[in-house]
Each structure stands twice: as structure tokens, then as C-alpha cells.
Amino acid sequence: MLQGQLLTMGMVNMCAKRRKYFAVPFQTEQYWKSLRQHAELRLKQRLESSRRRSHERYPASLQATHREMSVREIELEMQNDELRTAQATLKNTGELYNRLYDQAPVGYISMDARGIIIQSNLTASALLGTAPEMLPGQPLTRFIVPDDQDIFYFLRQRLLDRDASHSAVLRMKKGEGDVFSAMLEAKLSQEHFGPGVVLLVLNDITERTVAAAQLHASEERFRGAFENSSLGMIMADMEGRWVTVNRALSEMLGYTAPELLAIGYLKLTHPDDVANSVQFGRRLCSGEISSYRIEKRYLHKDGHAIWAILSATTVCGATGLSRQYVGMVEDISVRKLALETLEKSHEQLRQFIAHQERVKEGERIRIAREMHDELGSVLTGVKAHLSVALIHDQRNGGMLQTRLEDACALLDTATAAVRRVITELRPSVLDQLGVWAALEWHAEEVCARAGLVCRTHIPPETVLLELDPERSTALFRILQEALTNVVRHAGATRVDVRVTHDASSIRMEVEDDGKGIDCESLLTANSWGLAGMRERARHFGGDIRFMAIAHGTLLVVQLPVRGGA
């Protein structure tokens, strides 16, 4: 009995010592309380499941000791389970760490103070083109291009002297073959890997280096083109402040580059063009547009204005975040002067053509009037004499009657021809009844002679509109030329003439059902009739258009009621 008690007490003490051993390093008192509760609960479950009580097998004096030992035994089992779980977790963590270490996207190398490789991962061995088991024991300088070994030497010395992190870009050899650019980051570790051990991170930056070199070359080319361009070049920030200008712009405006940057574009812009420049600049800076092209005037240092075309577009910096815009300034002062001179010449030519038309129309009126007054009177007098002679001849026996009748017929033909010429020169209906009646009369006359079906529509409110003589003549002559072209070239059977008006303009449409017209050929056609029609309309600020339609051609004339002449 006493021996059993002593044995039991010894086992309890041993369990207590074991508990103390496990508790000291890593467990807390709360842990042991929780462990005790779970052990007692498990023991209770075991006893209930076996349906036995401790007093049935042991004396009452040993039941408490036996229960304590059972609880301790269960605690040890639970701790063993936790230990096995921890070991399995540690093993899995170690395997995961090894996989992460070996398959990292960068190379990991540890080396001693002499530069001898101690350990490396698979990525480092792949970068260096050497099997992993062959790297330990080799100097790292074996894989560094000789010209860059001094860089590595000073990097290692700074690292060992100052116990800090350093990095450098080196050219390294992949085994005995290719050379690649590498970013080498080094750190001295005294805690985990022993004294003097250097940890290296190796990263292949060949593509980055090539891209940087290409970017640098591109920037150099851009800088060369910027500086040596024959056009003025501007580099500005998104606030509109000029950052850089080239020599051509300085020479164009008469300022030095520092003076231009100090003055700014607003003071260099002609006052009349500031608002437009600011508007486009704001739209560019806000991202509404990515580029624009405008004509504007800059002020030269001596005060005179320079006409220029400014082409501006946004560009991004190397990071893709910073934004600037590049402006190209082309001096078009000479071109502008030439265009103004040409425009003045065209305007003078139009005025001359209009003057010639007025003179020609005046001559037509004068000739028509003289033919009507003088030649008409002569013909009328001759006809009267012939009539008297014909009556006398009839009284005397009619010897000359046939010849006199032939002469009268010829005289009637001449009179009709004179009237037709007078009408073509200046129809009297235009002066006597007005332009609207003249348009209807002329359309019917031409169509009747050519055998065309003619329909003329002029609304009553348009008939009440009064036009000045010059516009009336222009509208009549345009219709006259249009109908002449229809008769000669269209091969039409029907012509519709429609005239409408609004508060500011008159619209006349001449539509035929002929073979149509090639509108593109009108741009290069040497038809003086078409050119005359255009010039008549332009003289009054009007417009004339030819449109090919499904069944022929449509001529549209738009003529202002007032102004333009």
C-alpha cells in the first residue's frame, strides 16, 4: 500500500516536472488551465463510455491519485498531438519556404566576406547559367564582367565597413555565354546567417536597360530635332507656361530663349488673338482635346505682328503620368501676305468682271434701243414705201406686184430678226413688266422654240417682291444661261422653274429631266457660261450649286435680297 502510494506520488511528480519542462519555453498559465479542463473532460467521457468507476478497481485512498495520473496522461497525449501537428505544420512551412525561395522571380545568393558563394536559389543558378550544386564555393566575381568587378569590390567594401544596404548595376555572365545587365542589391546579415555573411538579390534588368537606352536615344533624337528644327518649337506644361523653346522661335520673335520664357505666351500673342488661344489652351489642358491647330499672330520684339500656324499636341513623360504639350510654330507671314494680295487681286477681278457686265448690259440696252429706234424706224419706213408702191402697181396693171410682195416678205423677215435680236439683247418685258414676268416669258419662249414642256411657279407673295435693276438683270441672265445649257446639252423633255423667297434671300431652282451632269467636272470645266453664272451670284454675295438628281440636273441659285454688291 505504501509502496503503491510512493510509486503513484513519484509518477505525479514526474508528470509535474514534465509539465514544467514543456510550460517554461513557450506556454502560458492560461494554456495549462485550458489543457487541464480539456483533459478532465476527456477523462470523464472515457469513464462514462466504459461504464466503470475508479472505486471499483482502486482503493478509495488511491482514486484521487489515479484520477490525477489519468488526467496527466491525457494532457501528455494532447501535447503529443499538438507537437506532431506543429511538426507537420513546420515541415509544410519549410517546404513552402523552400519552394518560394527556389522559385522566386529574383535570384537569392548568400556569400561570405571573401565573396565566395555559400548558397543560392534556382533562379540565381538559372541567371548565372550554372547548376545549383556547382555554385557553392565559387567566387561571385567569376560571373561578373571584368570591367565591372571594381564596382562589385567597392560595393562589398562599403557593405562590410558600414553594415548597410547597397545596390549597383553590373554586367554579369551567364556561364560562359551571354552577358546580361543585373541589378545587385546587397545587405550584410549578422544575426541569422553568421558574421560576415552577405545576402544578395540578383535581378535581370536587361530588358529594362535596353528600354532605357532606347528611350534615351529617342529623347536625344527628339532633342536634336527640337533644337535644330527650322520651325519654332515650344515645350510647355499643362498650365500653359513655356518650359523650353528652340533657336528658330527665338529668331522668329527676336527674343532670346530666357526672355521668351520670362515673358510668356500671353504677352507675345496679338491682343485680338488672345481669347482664341486661351480657349484652345484650356480645352487641351482639361483633356477635352488632345491636339489643335490654329492661325494666330505673335508680336515681334520690334512690335510688328507675325502670322503663324500653331500646332499643339499633348505628350506624356517617361512615367506616363506627367503631361506636357509640344507646340510647333510655322511663320506664314509671307504666305499670308501673298494670300491677302491674291484675295485683293481676285476681288479686283470680280469688281472688274462686274463692271464689265454692267458695261456690257449698258451696251446691250443702248444697241437694243438704237436698233429699235433707228433701224426699226427705217424698216417701218421702207415697209410703208413698199406698201404704197404695191398699191400703185396694182392700179397700173400689177407688173411689179410679185417682186414687191417678195420684198415685203423679206422686209417682214428682217423686222422679225431685228426684234429677236433686240429681245435677246435686252427684252423689253424686263424693263416694262419686271423680272418675274420676264422669267416666265423667257422660260416659255425658250421651251416653245426647243419643244420642251415648261412649268414655271412663282408664288404671289414673291411676285410682290421688288428687286433692284441689277439683281433683276443678274437673275434673268442666270436663268437665260441655264436654259441655254439645258437646250444644248441636257437632252431634256421637261423643265421646271421654281422661285421662292424669305426675308433675306431669293431662291431659284431650275430642274430638268435630261441626262444629268457630272458635278465634279464642273470644278475644272472651262465653261465660261457657268463661270459667268457663278460670278453674277458671287457679286451679290450669293451662291450657285449644281446637283445631279435621279432624273436629271437641279440648279439652285441663292441670291440675297439686299447688300453684297
C-alpha positions as CSV (number, residue, x, y, z in Angstrom):
1,M,0.0,0.0,0.0
2,L,2.7,2.4,1.0
3,Q,4.8,1.4,-2.0
4,G,1.9,2.0,-4.3
5,Q,1.4,5.4,-2.8
6,L,5.1,6.2,-3.2
7,L,5.0,5.0,-6.8
8,T,2.0,7.0,-7.5
9,M,3.5,10.1,-6.0
10,G,6.7,9.6,-8.0
11,M,4.8,9.4,-11.2
12,V,2.8,12.5,-10.3
13,N,6.0,14.4,-9.6
14,M,7.5,13.2,-12.8
15,C,4.4,14.4,-14.7
16,A,4.6,17.7,-12.9
17,K,8.3,18.1,-13.9
18,R,7.4,17.2,-17.5
19,R,4.6,19.8,-17.4
20,K,7.1,22.3,-16.0
21,Y,9.5,21.4,-18.8
22,F,7.0,22.0,-21.5
23,A,5.5,25.0,-19.9
24,V,8.6,27.1,-19.5
25,P,9.7,27.7,-23.1
26,F,6.5,28.6,-24.9
27,Q,3.3,28.1,-23.0
28,T,1.3,30.3,-20.6
29,E,-0.6,29.6,-17.4
30,Q,-3.9,30.1,-19.3
31,Y,-2.8,27.4,-21.7
32,W,-2.3,24.9,-18.9
33,K,-5.7,25.7,-17.4
34,S,-7.4,25.1,-20.7
35,L,-5.4,21.9,-21.2
36,R,-6.4,20.7,-17.8
37,Q,-10.1,21.4,-18.5
38,H,-10.0,19.5,-21.8
39,A,-8.1,16.6,-20.2
40,E,-10.6,16.3,-17.4
41,L,-13.5,16.4,-19.8
42,R,-11.9,13.7,-22.0
43,L,-11.3,11.5,-18.9
44,K,-15.0,11.9,-17.9
45,Q,-16.1,10.9,-21.3
46,R,-13.8,7.8,-21.2
47,L,-15.2,6.8,-17.8
48,E,-18.8,7.2,-18.9
49,S,-18.2,5.3,-22.1
50,S,-16.6,2.4,-20.3
51,R,-19.3,2.4,-17.6
52,R,-16.7,1.8,-14.9
53,R,-15.9,3.8,-11.8
54,S,-12.5,4.2,-10.3
55,H,-13.5,2.9,-6.8
56,E,-14.3,-0.5,-8.4
57,R,-10.6,-1.1,-9.3
58,Y,-8.7,1.0,-6.8
59,P,-9.0,1.7,-3.1
60,A,-10.6,5.0,-2.1
61,S,-7.2,6.4,-0.9
62,L,-5.7,5.9,-4.4
63,Q,-8.7,7.0,-6.5
64,A,-7.7,10.7,-6.4
65,T,-4.1,9.9,-7.3
66,H,-5.2,7.6,-10.1
67,R,-7.5,10.3,-11.4
68,E,-4.7,12.8,-11.4
69,M,-2.4,10.4,-13.2
70,S,-5.1,9.8,-15.8
71,V,-5.6,13.5,-16.3
72,R,-1.8,13.9,-16.7
73,E,-1.6,11.1,-19.1
74,I,-4.4,12.6,-21.2
75,E,-2.6,16.0,-21.1
76,L,0.6,14.3,-22.3
77,E,-1.3,12.7,-25.2
78,M,-2.9,16.0,-26.1
79,Q,0.5,17.7,-26.0
80,N,2.0,15.0,-28.2
81,D,-0.8,15.5,-30.7
82,E,-0.1,19.3,-30.7
83,L,3.6,18.6,-31.1
84,R,3.0,16.3,-34.0
85,T,0.7,18.9,-35.6
86,A,3.3,21.6,-35.0
87,Q,6.0,19.4,-36.5
88,A,3.8,18.7,-39.6
89,T,3.0,22.4,-40.0
90,L,6.7,23.3,-39.6
91,K,7.6,20.7,-42.2
92,N,4.9,22.1,-44.6
93,T,6.1,25.7,-43.9
94,G,9.7,24.7,-44.5
95,E,8.8,23.0,-47.8
96,L,6.7,26.1,-48.8
97,Y,9.6,28.4,-47.9
98,N,12.0,26.2,-49.9
99,R,9.7,26.4,-52.9
100,L,9.2,30.1,-52.5
101,Y,13.0,30.6,-52.1
102,D,13.9,28.4,-55.1
103,Q,11.2,29.6,-57.4
104,A,11.3,33.3,-56.5
105,P,11.3,35.6,-59.6
106,V,14.6,37.0,-58.4
107,G,17.9,35.3,-57.6
108,Y,18.9,34.9,-54.0
109,I,22.6,34.4,-53.1
110,S,24.4,34.3,-49.8
111,M,28.2,34.7,-49.7
112,D,30.9,35.1,-47.2
113,A,33.1,38.2,-46.6
114,R,35.6,36.9,-49.2
115,G,32.9,36.9,-51.9
116,I,32.6,33.1,-52.0
117,I,29.1,31.8,-52.7
118,I,27.5,29.9,-49.8
119,Q,24.0,29.2,-51.1
120,S,21.7,30.2,-54.0
121,N,18.2,29.5,-55.2
122,L,17.2,28.0,-58.5
123,T,16.5,31.4,-60.1
124,A,20.1,32.6,-59.3
125,S,21.5,29.4,-60.8
126,A,19.4,29.9,-64.0
127,L,20.5,33.6,-64.3
128,L,24.2,32.6,-63.9
129,G,23.8,29.5,-66.2
130,T,25.3,27.1,-63.6
131,A,23.8,24.1,-61.8
132,P,22.7,24.8,-58.2
133,E,25.1,22.3,-56.8
134,M,28.1,23.9,-58.7
135,L,27.6,27.4,-57.3
136,P,28.6,27.0,-53.6
137,G,32.3,27.5,-53.2
138,Q,32.8,29.6,-56.3
139,P,33.7,33.3,-56.2
140,L,30.9,35.6,-57.4
141,T,33.4,37.6,-59.4
142,R,33.7,34.6,-61.8
143,F,30.3,35.7,-63.1
144,I,31.0,39.4,-63.3
145,V,32.3,41.1,-66.4
146,P,36.0,42.1,-65.7
147,D,35.3,45.7,-66.4
148,D,32.6,45.8,-63.6
149,Q,34.5,43.8,-61.0
150,D,35.8,47.0,-59.4
151,I,32.2,48.2,-58.9
152,F,31.5,44.9,-57.0
153,Y,34.6,45.2,-55.0
154,F,33.8,48.7,-53.7
155,L,30.2,47.7,-53.1
156,R,31.4,44.8,-50.9
157,Q,33.9,47.0,-49.1
158,R,31.2,49.7,-48.3
159,L,28.9,47.0,-47.2
160,L,31.4,45.4,-44.7
161,D,32.6,48.8,-43.4
162,R,29.3,50.4,-42.8
163,D,27.0,47.5,-42.3
164,A,24.3,48.9,-44.6
165,S,22.4,48.0,-47.7
166,H,23.8,48.9,-51.1
167,S,23.0,48.3,-54.7
168,A,24.7,48.5,-58.1
169,V,24.1,47.7,-61.8
170,L,26.6,45.2,-63.1
171,R,27.1,43.3,-66.3
172,M,27.2,39.6,-65.5
173,K,28.0,36.5,-67.5
174,K,25.5,33.6,-67.9
175,G,28.0,30.8,-67.5
176,E,30.5,31.2,-70.4
177,G,28.0,32.6,-72.8
178,D,25.8,35.7,-72.9
179,V,26.2,38.8,-70.9
180,F,23.2,40.4,-69.2
181,S,22.6,43.5,-67.1
182,A,21.8,42.8,-63.4
183,M,20.6,44.9,-60.5
184,L,22.6,43.6,-57.5
185,E,21.2,44.5,-54.0
186,A,23.4,43.5,-51.1
187,K,22.8,43.5,-47.3
188,L,25.0,42.4,-44.5
189,S,23.4,39.9,-42.1
190,Q,25.0,39.3,-38.7
191,E,22.0,37.7,-37.0
192,H,20.6,34.7,-38.9
193,F,23.4,33.6,-41.2
194,G,26.5,34.3,-39.1
195,P,29.0,37.1,-39.1
196,G,30.3,38.5,-42.4
197,V,27.6,36.8,-44.5
198,V,26.3,39.0,-47.3
199,L,22.8,38.4,-48.7
200,L,22.4,39.3,-52.4
201,V,19.3,39.8,-54.5
202,L,20.0,39.4,-58.2
203,N,17.6,40.7,-60.8
204,D,17.9,40.6,-64.6
205,I,17.2,44.1,-65.9
206,T,18.4,43.6,-69.5
207,E,15.1,44.5,-71.0
208,R,14.8,47.5,-68.7
209,T,18.3,48.6,-69.6
210,V,17.6,48.2,-73.3
211,A,14.3,50.1,-73.0
212,A,16.1,52.8,-71.0
213,A,18.8,53.0,-73.7
214,Q,16.1,53.2,-76.4
215,L,14.2,55.9,-74.5
216,H,17.4,57.8,-74.0
217,A,18.2,57.6,-77.7
218,S,14.6,58.6,-78.6
219,E,14.9,61.6,-76.2
220,E,18.2,62.5,-77.8
221,R,16.7,62.3,-81.3
222,F,13.7,64.4,-80.2
223,R,16.0,66.9,-78.5
224,G,18.1,67.2,-81.7
225,A,15.0,67.6,-83.9
226,F,13.6,70.1,-81.4
227,E,16.7,72.2,-81.3
228,N,17.6,72.0,-85.0
229,S,14.1,72.3,-86.4
230,S,13.6,75.1,-88.9
231,L,10.2,75.7,-87.3
232,G,9.7,77.3,-84.0
233,M,9.2,74.7,-81.2
234,I,7.7,75.0,-77.8
235,M,7.6,72.7,-74.8
236,A,5.1,73.8,-72.2
237,D,3.5,72.5,-69.0
238,M,-0.3,71.9,-68.7
239,E,-0.7,75.3,-67.1
240,G,0.4,76.9,-70.4
241,R,3.8,78.1,-69.1
242,W,6.6,77.7,-71.7
243,V,9.3,75.4,-70.4
244,T,11.7,75.2,-73.4
245,V,11.9,77.0,-76.8
246,N,14.3,76.4,-79.6
247,R,16.5,78.7,-81.5
248,A,14.2,79.0,-84.5
249,L,11.4,80.5,-82.3
250,S,13.9,82.9,-80.7
251,E,15.0,84.1,-84.1
252,M,11.4,84.3,-85.4
253,L,10.3,86.6,-82.5
254,G,13.5,88.5,-82.0
255,Y,14.0,87.5,-78.3
256,T,16.5,85.3,-76.5
257,A,15.2,82.0,-75.1
258,P,15.3,83.2,-71.5
259,E,13.4,86.3,-72.5
260,L,10.7,84.2,-74.2
261,L,10.3,82.0,-71.1
262,A,10.1,85.0,-68.8
263,I,7.5,86.9,-71.0
264,G,5.1,84.1,-71.5
265,Y,2.8,83.4,-74.5
266,L,0.0,85.7,-73.4
267,K,2.1,88.9,-73.8
268,L,3.6,87.5,-77.0
269,T,0.2,87.0,-78.6
270,H,-1.6,89.7,-80.5
271,P,-4.4,91.1,-78.3
272,D,-7.0,90.2,-80.9
273,D,-5.9,86.5,-80.8
274,V,-5.5,86.1,-77.0
275,A,-9.1,84.9,-76.3
276,N,-9.0,82.2,-79.0
277,S,-5.5,81.0,-77.9
278,V,-6.7,80.8,-74.2
279,Q,-9.8,78.9,-75.2
280,F,-7.9,76.2,-77.1
281,G,-5.2,76.0,-74.4
282,R,-7.8,75.4,-71.7
283,R,-9.5,72.7,-73.8
284,L,-6.1,71.0,-74.3
285,C,-5.2,71.2,-70.6
286,S,-8.5,69.8,-69.5
287,G,-8.2,66.8,-71.7
288,E,-11.2,67.8,-73.9
289,I,-9.0,67.7,-76.9
290,S,-5.6,66.1,-77.4
291,S,-4.3,68.5,-80.1
292,Y,-5.3,71.6,-82.1
293,R,-4.2,73.7,-85.0
294,I,-4.9,77.4,-85.2
295,E,-3.8,80.5,-87.0
296,K,-2.7,83.3,-84.7
297,R,-0.4,86.4,-84.6
298,Y,2.6,86.8,-82.4
299,L,4.3,90.1,-81.6
300,H,7.9,90.5,-82.6
301,K,10.2,92.3,-80.3
302,D,10.1,95.4,-82.6
303,G,6.3,95.4,-82.3
304,H,5.1,94.1,-85.7
305,A,2.8,91.2,-85.9
306,I,3.8,87.8,-87.3
307,W,1.2,85.4,-88.7
308,A,1.8,81.8,-87.7
309,I,0.2,78.4,-87.6
310,L,0.4,76.9,-84.1
311,S,0.0,73.1,-83.9
312,A,-0.1,71.8,-80.3
313,T,-0.4,68.3,-79.0
314,T,-0.1,66.7,-75.6
315,V,2.7,64.2,-74.7
316,C,3.3,62.1,-71.6
317,G,6.5,61.9,-69.7
318,A,8.6,58.7,-69.2
319,T,6.5,57.6,-66.3
320,G,3.3,58.0,-68.3
321,L,1.9,60.4,-65.6
322,S,3.4,63.8,-66.2
323,R,1.8,65.6,-69.2
324,Q,3.2,68.4,-71.3
325,Y,2.3,69.8,-74.7
326,V,4.6,70.4,-77.6
327,G,3.8,73.3,-79.9
328,M,5.1,73.8,-83.4
329,V,5.1,77.4,-84.8
330,E,5.3,78.0,-88.5
331,D,5.8,81.5,-89.8
332,I,3.2,82.1,-92.5
333,S,3.6,85.9,-92.8
334,V,4.9,85.8,-96.3
335,R,2.2,83.3,-97.3
336,K,-0.5,85.3,-95.5
337,L,0.7,88.4,-97.4
338,A,0.6,86.5,-100.7
339,L,-2.9,85.2,-99.9
340,E,-4.1,88.7,-99.0
341,T,-2.6,90.1,-102.2
342,L,-4.2,87.3,-104.2
343,E,-7.5,87.8,-102.5
344,K,-7.3,91.5,-103.3
345,S,-6.5,90.7,-106.9
346,H,-9.5,88.3,-107.0
347,E,-11.7,90.9,-105.5
348,Q,-10.5,93.5,-108.0
349,L,-11.0,90.9,-110.8
350,R,-14.6,90.3,-109.6
351,Q,-15.2,94.0,-109.5
352,F,-13.8,94.3,-113.0
353,I,-16.0,91.5,-114.2
354,A,-19.0,93.1,-112.5
355,H,-18.1,96.4,-114.1
356,Q,-17.7,94.7,-117.5
357,E,-21.1,93.1,-117.1
358,R,-22.6,96.4,-116.2
359,V,-20.9,98.0,-119.2
360,K,-21.9,95.1,-121.4
361,E,-25.5,95.3,-120.2
362,G,-25.5,99.0,-120.8
363,E,-24.2,98.4,-124.3
364,R,-26.9,95.9,-124.9
365,I,-29.6,98.3,-123.8
366,R,-28.1,101.1,-125.9
367,I,-27.8,98.9,-129.0
368,A,-31.2,97.4,-128.5
369,R,-32.6,100.9,-128.1
370,E,-30.8,102.2,-131.2
371,M,-31.9,99.2,-133.2
372,H,-35.5,99.7,-132.0
373,D,-35.5,103.4,-132.6
374,E,-33.4,103.9,-135.7
375,L,-33.3,100.6,-137.6
376,G,-36.9,99.8,-136.6
377,S,-37.9,103.2,-137.9
378,V,-36.1,102.7,-141.1
379,L,-37.6,99.3,-141.7
380,T,-41.0,100.6,-140.8
381,G,-40.5,103.5,-143.4
382,V,-39.3,101.0,-146.0
383,K,-42.3,98.9,-145.4
384,A,-44.6,101.9,-145.8
385,H,-42.9,102.9,-149.1
386,L,-43.2,99.3,-150.4
387,S,-46.9,99.2,-149.4
388,V,-47.6,102.4,-151.3
389,A,-45.6,101.1,-154.3
390,L,-47.5,97.8,-154.2
391,I,-50.9,99.8,-154.2
392,H,-49.7,102.0,-157.2
393,D,-48.5,98.9,-159.0
394,Q,-51.9,97.2,-158.6
395,R,-53.6,100.3,-160.0
396,N,-51.3,100.4,-163.1
397,G,-51.8,96.8,-164.0
398,G,-49.7,94.9,-161.5
399,M,-46.5,94.5,-163.4
400,L,-44.2,94.6,-160.3
401,Q,-46.6,93.0,-157.8
402,T,-44.7,89.7,-157.3
403,R,-41.4,91.4,-156.8
404,L,-43.0,93.9,-154.4
405,E,-44.7,91.2,-152.4
406,D,-41.3,89.3,-152.2
407,A,-39.6,92.5,-151.0
408,C,-42.4,93.0,-148.3
409,A,-41.9,89.4,-147.2
410,L,-38.1,89.9,-146.9
411,L,-38.7,93.1,-145.0
412,D,-41.0,91.3,-142.6
413,T,-38.4,88.7,-142.0
414,A,-35.7,91.4,-141.4
415,T,-38.1,93.1,-139.0
416,A,-38.7,89.9,-137.1
417,A,-34.9,89.2,-136.9
418,V,-34.3,92.7,-135.6
419,R,-37.0,92.3,-133.0
420,R,-35.5,88.9,-131.9
421,V,-32.0,90.4,-131.7
422,I,-33.4,93.3,-129.7
423,T,-35.2,90.9,-127.4
424,E,-32.0,88.8,-126.8
425,L,-30.0,92.0,-126.2
426,R,-32.5,93.4,-123.7
427,P,-36.0,92.1,-123.5
428,S,-38.4,95.0,-123.1
429,V,-40.6,92.9,-120.8
430,L,-37.8,93.0,-118.2
431,D,-37.9,96.8,-118.1
432,Q,-41.7,97.2,-118.6
433,L,-43.2,94.3,-116.6
434,G,-40.5,93.4,-114.2
435,V,-38.2,90.4,-113.5
436,W,-40.9,87.9,-112.5
437,A,-42.9,88.4,-115.7
438,A,-39.6,88.4,-117.7
439,L,-38.6,85.0,-116.1
440,E,-42.0,83.4,-117.0
441,W,-42.0,84.9,-120.5
442,H,-38.4,83.8,-121.3
443,A,-38.9,80.3,-120.0
444,E,-42.0,79.8,-122.1
445,E,-40.3,81.3,-125.2
446,V,-37.2,79.1,-125.0
447,C,-39.2,75.9,-124.3
448,A,-41.6,76.7,-127.1
449,R,-38.7,77.1,-129.6
450,A,-37.0,73.9,-128.3
451,G,-40.1,71.8,-128.0
452,L,-39.9,71.4,-124.2
453,V,-42.6,71.2,-121.6
454,C,-42.1,74.2,-119.3
455,R,-43.6,74.7,-115.9
456,T,-42.9,78.0,-114.0
457,H,-44.0,78.5,-110.5
458,I,-43.6,81.9,-108.7
459,P,-45.8,82.4,-105.6
460,P,-47.9,85.5,-105.5
461,E,-46.0,86.8,-102.4
462,T,-42.8,86.5,-104.4
463,V,-44.3,88.4,-107.3
464,L,-44.9,91.3,-104.9
465,L,-41.2,91.4,-104.0
466,E,-39.4,94.3,-105.7
467,L,-35.8,93.8,-106.8
468,D,-33.4,96.5,-107.8
469,P,-32.4,96.6,-111.6
470,E,-29.0,95.0,-111.1
471,R,-30.3,91.9,-109.2
472,S,-33.2,91.6,-111.6
473,T,-30.8,91.6,-114.5
474,A,-28.5,89.0,-112.8
475,L,-31.4,86.7,-112.0
476,F,-32.7,86.9,-115.6
477,R,-29.2,86.3,-117.1
478,I,-28.6,83.3,-114.9
479,L,-31.9,81.7,-116.0
480,Q,-31.1,82.6,-119.6
481,E,-27.8,80.8,-119.4
482,A,-29.3,77.8,-117.5
483,L,-32.0,77.3,-120.1
484,T,-29.4,77.6,-122.9
485,N,-27.4,74.8,-121.4
486,V,-30.5,72.6,-121.0
487,V,-31.4,73.1,-124.6
488,R,-27.9,72.5,-125.9
489,H,-26.6,69.7,-123.6
490,A,-29.2,68.1,-121.4
491,G,-31.4,66.3,-124.0
492,A,-34.4,67.0,-121.7
493,T,-38.1,67.0,-122.4
494,R,-39.3,69.0,-119.5
495,V,-38.0,72.0,-117.5
496,D,-39.4,73.2,-114.1
497,V,-38.6,76.7,-112.9
498,R,-39.4,77.5,-109.2
499,V,-38.8,80.8,-107.4
500,T,-39.3,81.4,-103.7
501,H,-38.0,83.9,-101.2
502,D,-37.7,84.6,-97.5
503,A,-36.8,87.7,-95.5
504,S,-33.2,87.7,-96.6
505,S,-32.8,85.9,-99.9
506,I,-34.3,84.6,-103.2
507,R,-34.1,81.0,-104.2
508,M,-34.5,80.0,-107.8
509,E,-34.4,76.3,-108.9
510,V,-34.1,75.1,-112.5
511,E,-34.8,71.4,-112.8
512,D,-34.7,69.3,-116.0
513,D,-35.2,65.6,-116.8
514,G,-32.2,65.3,-119.0
515,K,-29.1,63.1,-118.9
516,G,-27.6,64.8,-115.9
517,I,-24.3,66.5,-115.2
518,D,-21.0,65.4,-113.7
519,C,-20.8,67.8,-110.8
520,E,-17.1,67.0,-110.2
521,S,-16.2,68.0,-113.7
522,L,-17.7,71.4,-113.0
523,L,-14.7,72.2,-110.8
524,T,-12.3,72.0,-113.7
525,A,-14.6,72.7,-116.6
526,N,-13.7,75.7,-118.9
527,S,-17.4,76.7,-119.4
528,W,-17.4,80.5,-119.4
529,G,-21.2,80.4,-119.2
530,L,-21.1,78.5,-115.9
531,A,-18.3,80.8,-114.7
532,G,-20.4,83.8,-115.6
533,M,-23.3,82.5,-113.6
534,R,-21.1,81.9,-110.5
535,E,-19.6,85.4,-110.8
536,R,-23.0,87.0,-111.1
537,A,-24.2,85.3,-108.0
538,R,-21.0,86.0,-106.0
539,H,-21.1,89.6,-106.9
540,F,-24.2,90.0,-104.7
541,G,-22.9,87.6,-102.0
542,G,-25.0,84.7,-103.4
543,D,-24.3,81.1,-104.2
544,I,-25.0,78.8,-107.1
545,R,-25.0,75.0,-106.9
546,F,-25.4,72.2,-109.4
547,M,-26.8,68.9,-108.2
548,A,-27.2,65.6,-110.0
549,I,-30.6,64.1,-109.2
550,A,-32.1,60.8,-110.1
551,H,-33.8,62.0,-113.3
552,G,-31.6,64.9,-114.4
553,T,-30.0,68.1,-113.0
554,L,-31.0,70.6,-110.4
555,L,-29.6,74.2,-110.5
556,V,-30.1,76.1,-107.2
557,V,-29.4,79.8,-107.1
558,Q,-29.4,81.7,-103.7
559,L,-29.3,85.4,-104.0
560,P,-29.5,88.0,-101.1
561,V,-32.3,90.5,-101.4
562,R,-30.1,93.3,-100.2
563,G,-26.4,94.0,-99.8
564,G,-23.4,92.2,-101.3
565,A,-22.9,94.3,-104.4
